[in-house]
């Protein structure tokens, strides 16, 4: 069987492996063969379609003459029985006479054989190939290139999802890298890769992927990433800025000076506070109080404007976001917020919003859509309650421990004021002291 490879490098070989250089040296005749192998409806194409695609500037007589010469040349080069006619006006490739990688790729992708599809996809369709005087063919080729590239990217995402589900984070990230490489301006795909890198624990890689996309977008389209992409990167950057304390074996007590808060813009080597209270034992919710005391006094004295006015001394605490993937740990979200509220309520300079009432108010639900929205962005909740300062955060699981992180946000501008690092807490008893 003759083999025609069109994905990446171009190659045409007869049975036995001999290269058909004579056809490879004839761009228009090679293009005719490739079109018939890849996209001819039901294996055949009408002669008038082919005339308009390859000889649009010739009159009918000269176009038909050029077409007949090309068909004779291909039959002589490939052997009789490869190109066949159906009726008087249709030309196609005989079944089983020629194998084409692009046609096989399309079949494999459509059948859900992602591994087979990407094994075949070695590059763009007829990469670097062009035919002078055939604009209709060029339009078809560009559209087909894009369609096959999109199928390859989808196959790569399929393999990434399969690898992640199997616990193979390295392979999942590699397939995601290939998927984004195939569709570098697909912002949804870029976000999927960033989130995957984040879930795998490679925050540096996630931020590198974001920055690479931002540079590419600026260079190619003079645009910046969409708000949701920037928000994803900011969330990762915030959590990366938070100090991560070592995970200790369950039951081992924490040294008194372990753990500290990093304010945004502070050097990574900033020393921890010399003394602080412990609230809820292993949960570092007292970090929020420390940050408000250290960074909030000057900030809270600043005047604000806005409709409705936001009081910078009024603080709202949102339920933390459960990033463990375990619904059984959902109650920890509100429990953590309650502990922080208790810690803040004792400070006379601050007014703490009773968050439970705010979350269930009819007006807030109409603004945010659901109480859970506060876990991802506390600003609508802060504006609804008139609070100028919002505390939010998340927790995730690592082994037998939960890790907690918190953020303090200026509700008016959305500016991150501080990122708070925390310690590990036992999954079974995260609130035990």
N, C-alpha and C positions, 0 to 999 in steps of 0.2 A: 504494500500500500504506500502511496506517495504521502510524504509528511510535509505540511506547510506550517512553519512556526512564525507567528506574527506578533507575539507578546514579548516585548523587549527586542532582542536581536532578531533579524529577519533571516530565515533559512528555508530552503526548499530542497528536498531530497527524494530520489526515486527509490524503489525497493532495492536493498543492498547497500544503501547509505551514500550513493553518489550524489554530489551536489549539482543541481541544475542551474549552472551559472548563466546560461544563455537567457533564461527567463528572468533571473534576478537582475540582469543588466538592462531589462526593458521595463521601465517603471509603469507605463500605462497598461501593458499586457499583464504584468504582475498584479497591478491594482484590479484589473478585471477578474483575474483568478481569485484574489482575496475576497472581493465582494461576493462572488458566487459561493465561495466556501463558507462565508460568515453570515451573510445577511439576505441571501436570495430567498424570497418567500417560498415555502414548501420545497426548497431546493432548486427552484427554477426562477429565472427572471425574464421578463418580456424584452424583446429586442429593442423596441422603441424606448423603453426605460434606460437600457444600456447605452443607446445612441445618445440620448440627451445627457447622460451622466458623463460620458467620456469624450464625446465629439460634439459639444454643443455649438461650436462656431462653424461647423461644416454644414454644407447643404445636404439634403437627404441622400443624394447619390454618392457623394464622397464619404459621408459618414458610414453608409452601408458597406462601401468598399473597404474602408479602414477596419470596420468590424469583422468582415469576412477574413481579411488578412490576419488579424489578431487571433481569431479562432483557429485558423489553419496552423499558425505558428505554435500556439499552445498544444494543439493535438500532435504536431510533429515532435515537439520537445518532451511532452509527457507520455506520449503513447496513445494509440487509438483506444477508444472506449472510456476515456476519462471525462471529456466534455461530450455531452449528449444533447440532442434536440428533443423537444416535445412539441409535436405539431410543427408548424412552419415558423412560428414567431417566438418560441421560448428556448432558452439555453440554460443548462444546469450541469451539475457534476453527478456522475453516476454513483449510485449508492455503493458504499464500500470501496470506492476507488481512491479516495483522498481523505486523510485525517488532518484536521486543523486544530491547533491548540486553543484558539479563541472560541471556536464552536464548542469544543469539549469543556472549556472553562465555563461558558454560558450554561451548558447542560448541568455541570456539577454544582454551580452556584444555585441554579433553580431547584436542584434536587436536595439542597441542604447539605451537600458534601463540602463543608468549608475547608477541611484539610486538603482535599484533592484540588479544589479550586485555587487555593493559594500556592500549591505546588506548581501549578501551571502558570500562574501569573508572575512572570519574571520582569514585567515592565509594561509601559503603555503600548497600546495597539499600534503597530507600524510606526514605532517611535522614530521621529526624524524623517519620515517618509513623506514625499509630496509628489504630486503629478501636475505638471504645467498644463494650463488650458482646460482644467476639469474642476471648476469651482463647485459643482454639485457633489462630486466625489469628495472634495475637501470638506464640505459641510457635513456629509455623511460620516466621514472619518472622525472629525472632531466630536460629533455627537456620540459616536460609538465608543471612542476613547473614554469620554466622560462617563458613559453608562457602565462600561466594564470596570473602570476604576472605582466607581461607587459600589459595584457588586463586590469587588475585592476588599474594599474597606469594611463593608458589612460582614463579609466572611471573617475578617480579622477580629471584628468585635465579637462575633459568635465564639471564636476560639478563646478570646480573652475572658468572656463570661464563663465558658466551660472550665478554663484553667483556674479561675478564681473560686468557682464553686467546689473544685477539687482540692483547694488549699494550696495551689501552686502559684503564689503571688508573683514570683520572678517571671514565669512564663506569661501570666496574665498581663503584666506590665509591658513585656516585650511585644505581645500581640497588639496591645493598645498603642504602643509607639509606632508599630507598622501601620495600624489603621489611620492614625493621625497623619503619618507621612503620606498616605495615599490621598487624604483629603485635608490638607493643612489649613484651609480656611473654613472648615466646618466647625463652627464654634461650639456646637453641641457636643461634637466628638472630642474637642479639646477639653471641655469641662469634664466629660466622662473620664478622660485620661488623668486629669489633675486629681479628681476625686478618688480614682483607683490608686494612684500613687500615695495619696494621703492615707487611705485605708490600709495600705500595705506597710505604713510606717515610714515611707520615704518622703518626708516633708520637703527636704531640700530638692529632691527631684521634682516634686509637685510645683514648687515655686520656680524652678528652672524651666519647666514646661510652660508655665504661665508667661514668664518673661520672654521666652523664645517666641511664643505666639504673639505677644504684644508687639515685639519688634517687627515680626513678619507682617502683621496687620498694618502697622504704621508705614512700613516700606512699600507694601504692595497697593494699599488702598487709602493711605493717609487717614486711617480710622483708629480708634482705641477700642479695647474690648467692651462688650456689652456690660451693663450694670450687674447682671447676675454672675458674670465671669469675674468681674472685679471683686464682688462681694465674696465669692468663693475663695479667691486668693487672699483677701484681707482676713478672712476667718482663719485660714491656715497660717498666715503670717502672725496673727494674734496668738494662736496657740503655740506657734514655734517660739515666740518671744517669751512665753510663760516658762518659768523655771520648772523643770521636771526633776523631782526628787527620786532617789533610788528606791526600788521596790524591796521591802524587807520581808523576810519570812514571817508568816502569820504568827502573831503572838509576841514578836520581838518589839520592845518598846523603842520609841523614837528619841534620839538625843534632843535635848531641850532647844538647841539653836538650829535644828535642821529645818530647811525650807525658808524661802523669802519671796518677796514681791518684786517684780520688775516693772517699773513705770515705763510707758512707751517713750523711747528716745533716750533712756538711761543706759549707761554702759553695762555690758553683760556681766562685768565683775562687781557690780554694786553690792555692797555687803548687806546681809540680812539685818533687820531690826534687832537690837540687843535684847529686847524683852517683848513679850506679847502674851495675851491670854490664849487659853485653849478652849474652844467651844466645840462641843460634839466630838471630842476626842480626835480620832483619826481624820475626820473631815476638816479641811483647812478653811472653813467658812470664816474664821476670824480674820483671814487675809483681807476680806472685803473691808472690814472695819479698819484694819491697819492702813490700807490704801486710801480710804476716805480721810483718815486722820493725817496721813503724810502728804498726799497730793491734793486733797480736796479743799483744804481751808482757803488757800488763795483762789482757787477756781470757783468755790462756792460763793465767794464775795463779789464776783463779777456781775454786773447788771445784765439783764436779758431783755430781748424784745420778741414779740411774736403773738399770734392769735391762735388759740388762747395763750395768755402769758404762761411761761413755764418757770416754776420756782426752782432755782438751782439747789436750794436746801431741802427740797422735797424729793425723796428717793423712792423709786419703785424697784422691786426685785422680782424678776420673772422666774418661773420654774425652769430649772436647768434642762438642757437637751440630753435625752438618753441616746447615746451613740453606741451602746453595747449590742444592739440588735436583739436584746432579750426583753420582751414585754413584762416579764415578772419583776424587772427592776425599774419599771415606770414610776412607782410611788416614790423612789428616791428623788425624783425631780422636784416635787413639791416639798418634800421633807427638807431638802437642802435649802430651798428658798426660805422656808419657815425658820430654820436655824439662823440664817443670815439676818432675817428680819428681827429676830430676837436679839441678836448681837447689836444691831444698829439702833434698836428702840431705846436702848439705855443712854444714847448720846443726845443730850438736850439740844444741841445745835441743829439736829436733823429732824425732819418730819418724815416718817416712814409710812408709805401707803399700804393699807391692808389689801394685799394683792388678790386674795380670793374673791373679795367683793368686786374688784375691778374686772377681773377676768370673766366673771359671769354676768356682767352688766350687758343689757340689750344693746346699748349704744356701742360698746367696745366690739361686741360680736359683729355688728354691722360694718365696723371699720376693718377689723383684722380677718374676719372670716371664721376663725375658730380660736379657742384659748391656746391651742398648741402653737399658733403663729408667734406668740410671745417668746417661745424658746429660741427661735431663729433670729428674730429682730424685735427687740423690746421697745423700739421707738414709738410705734403706734400706741402701745400700752402706756408709755410715759406721757405722750401728748394727750391721751384720753383722760389721764388722771392728773394732769397739770404738773407732772414731775419733770424737773430739769435734768435729773441724773438717773440713769438706768443701770442696774446691775443684772447681768445675765451670765450664762456659762453652760458648760457641758460636762459630761463624764463618760468615760469609756472603760472598757475592760481589758486588762492585760494579765493573763494567767488567772490567779485567784484573787486579784485585787482590782479595785476601781480607782481610776485616776480622775481628779477633779481639776477643772480650770475655770477661771472666771474673768469677766471683762467689765470694765466700767466705761460707760458711753455718755457723751454729751448728747442729750435727747434732741436739742435744737439743731445741731449741725451734723450729728452722726459721727463726730470725731471720737476716736478711741482714746480715752484718757489713761488707762492702765490695763495691763494684762497681768493676771495673778496666777502664779504657779502654785501648785498644791502637792499633796502627798498621796501615797497609796492608802486605800482603806479596804479591809477585807470585804469580799462580796457578801459573805453571809451576814456580817454585822457592821455595815458601813457607818453607823451612827454610834457605835459603842465607844465610850471613852476609856 
